[in-house]
Structures are given as structure tokens and as C-alpha cells.
Amino acid sequence: MNNKTKGSILIVLALLVFFSKQEYAWIMSAILLGIGSGVFFWKK
């Protein structure tokens, strides 16, 4: 898997977590979104 695929998976996971009903889901979503976008734009 290249970095764009891994980043896309993390971003989609972050969006799924964001729309869950847990109280602090937005924190985990923000962390995953930051990591996912960082991996997506990482240059080799």
C-alpha cells in the first residue's frame, strides 16, 4: 500500500468515528484526521 491509500483509509475512519454517538469521539476523529492527512501528503 502506498501513502495515499493509507491516508485515505485513515481519513475515512476518522469520518466514521466523528459521526459516532460517543461523547469524546471528536477528539479521536481529529487525531485520526491529522495523522491521515499527514500520511496522505507525505513525500518519499
N, C-alpha and C positions, 0 to 999 in steps of 0.2 A: 504494500500500500504506500502511496506517496503522501506527502504532507497535505495536499489539497483534500484528499479523501478522508484522512484522519481529522482534519479541521472541520470538514463538513459534517462528519458524524458527531463530533463534539458540539457543534452549534445546534444541530437538530436535537440532540439530547438535552441541551440547555433550554431550548424552547419547550420541550415536553415537561421538564421539571418546573419551568416558570408557570405553566398552566395547571399544575397540580394544586391540591387543596391544603397542602401543609403550610404551617404558619411562617416558617423561615425558608421556604422554597426559593424565594427571590435571591437570597444570598448565594445559595448553591448554583442557581442559574447564572448569576453574574460572574461567579468564578469560572464556571464551565465555558461561558461565552468569551471571557477574556482569554482563557487558555486555547479555546478552539480557534479564535481569530488570530492569535499569535502563531499557532501551528500552521494555519492556512496560509499566512503571509511569510512564513519562514523561508529564507533562501538557503540553498545548499552550498 
